[in-house]
Amino acid sequence: MFDSFGVRWDDPQGRPWAVAWAELSGVGISRTRQRRVKPADHLVRKTMVRLDLFPSGQGFRSRHQEMEHLWEFHTVKNGYRLPLGSSPTYIPVIEGAMRQYRPGAYLGIKDEGFVVGLV
């Protein structure tokens, strides 16, 4: 959830967290699109979507130990990555929230190429 406070995650697996905007220097979206190999891939392509969060100062990791499992996850350096699944419909929602609440911290969308076997 994005609101005037910041970013909150009500984790269905029981690991919720909340981060204030002042604690973040940047927030971005990363995505990976399924390669087009077969003709059917041109009609429907899966897209993995992730939210990338970058802390603004020292001590963030110690204050937010509940997020440690997201630290430098996958290919993120000096930040946190939250996998959101394979629905590209999340992207305009995230972009809209970032433009409304923290446009100066929004890093945009980073395309990370493709992978084989994307689920």
C-alpha positions as CSV (number, residue, x, y, z in Angstrom):
1,M,0.0,0.0,0.0
2,F,1.2,3.5,-0.8
3,D,-0.1,6.4,1.2
4,S,1.0,9.8,2.6
5,F,3.1,7.9,5.3
6,G,5.1,5.8,2.8
7,V,5.1,2.2,1.7
8,R,3.4,-0.6,3.7
9,W,3.3,-4.3,3.0
10,D,0.7,-6.5,4.7
11,D,2.4,-9.8,4.0
12,P,0.1,-12.8,3.6
13,Q,2.9,-14.9,4.9
14,G,3.1,-12.9,8.2
15,R,6.1,-10.6,7.5
16,P,4.5,-7.1,7.3
17,W,6.6,-4.0,7.2
18,A,6.2,-0.2,6.8
19,V,8.7,2.4,5.6
20,A,8.3,6.2,5.7
21,W,9.0,8.2,2.6
22,A,11.7,10.1,4.5
23,E,13.6,6.8,4.9
24,L,13.8,6.1,1.1
25,S,16.1,7.8,-1.4
26,G,14.5,5.9,-4.3
27,V,11.7,3.5,-5.3
28,G,11.6,1.8,-8.6
29,I,9.9,-0.9,-10.6
30,S,11.8,-3.7,-12.2
31,R,10.3,-6.1,-14.6
32,T,11.3,-9.1,-16.7
33,R,9.3,-10.1,-19.7
34,Q,9.0,-13.7,-21.0
35,R,10.9,-14.2,-24.3
36,R,8.9,-14.6,-27.4
37,V,9.8,-18.1,-28.6
38,K,6.5,-19.6,-29.9
39,P,3.8,-17.8,-31.9
40,A,1.5,-17.9,-28.8
41,D,4.2,-15.9,-26.9
42,H,3.4,-12.9,-29.2
43,L,-0.2,-12.9,-27.9
44,V,0.4,-13.3,-24.2
45,R,3.8,-12.7,-22.4
46,K,4.3,-13.1,-18.7
47,T,5.9,-10.2,-16.9
48,M,7.5,-10.6,-13.5
49,V,7.1,-7.3,-11.5
50,R,9.2,-6.3,-8.5
51,L,9.3,-3.2,-6.3
52,D,12.8,-1.9,-5.5
53,L,13.4,0.2,-2.4
54,F,16.6,2.1,-1.7
55,P,17.2,3.5,1.8
56,S,18.2,7.1,2.3
57,G,20.6,6.7,5.2
58,Q,22.6,4.7,7.6
59,G,20.8,2.5,10.1
60,F,17.9,1.6,7.9
61,R,18.8,-2.1,7.9
62,S,19.0,-2.2,11.7
63,R,15.7,-0.3,12.1
64,H,13.9,-2.6,9.5
65,Q,15.1,-6.1,10.3
66,E,11.7,-7.4,9.3
67,M,12.8,-6.6,5.7
68,E,16.1,-8.4,5.8
69,H,14.9,-11.3,3.6
70,L,14.4,-8.6,0.8
71,W,17.9,-7.1,1.1
72,E,19.9,-7.3,-2.1
73,F,17.5,-9.9,-3.3
74,H,18.0,-11.1,-6.9
75,T,20.2,-8.4,-8.6
76,V,19.5,-5.3,-6.4
77,K,22.6,-3.7,-4.9
78,N,22.2,-1.6,-1.7
79,G,18.5,-2.0,-1.7
80,Y,15.5,-4.2,-1.2
81,R,13.5,-6.1,-3.8
82,L,9.9,-7.1,-3.2
83,P,8.6,-9.7,-5.8
84,L,5.0,-8.9,-6.8
85,G,4.3,-11.7,-9.2
86,S,3.5,-11.9,-12.8
87,S,0.9,-9.2,-13.2
88,P,1.9,-6.1,-15.2
89,T,-1.3,-4.4,-14.0
90,Y,0.6,-3.5,-10.8
91,I,2.9,-1.2,-12.8
92,P,0.4,1.7,-13.4
93,V,-0.9,1.4,-9.9
94,I,2.7,1.8,-8.5
95,E,3.5,4.6,-10.9
96,G,0.3,6.5,-10.0
97,A,1.1,6.2,-6.3
98,M,4.7,7.3,-6.7
99,R,3.7,10.3,-8.8
100,Q,1.1,11.3,-6.1
101,Y,3.1,10.7,-2.9
102,R,6.8,10.9,-3.7
103,P,7.6,11.9,-7.3
104,G,11.1,13.0,-6.5
105,A,12.0,9.5,-5.3
106,Y,10.4,7.6,-8.2
107,L,13.1,5.9,-10.3
108,G,10.8,4.6,-13.1
109,I,10.8,1.2,-14.7
110,K,13.9,-0.9,-15.2
111,D,13.7,-3.6,-17.8
112,E,15.9,-6.5,-16.8
113,G,15.8,-8.4,-20.0
114,F,14.3,-11.9,-20.1
115,V,14.7,-15.3,-18.6
116,V,13.8,-18.8,-19.9
117,G,11.2,-20.6,-17.9
118,L,9.5,-17.5,-16.4
119,V,6.5,-18.6,-14.3
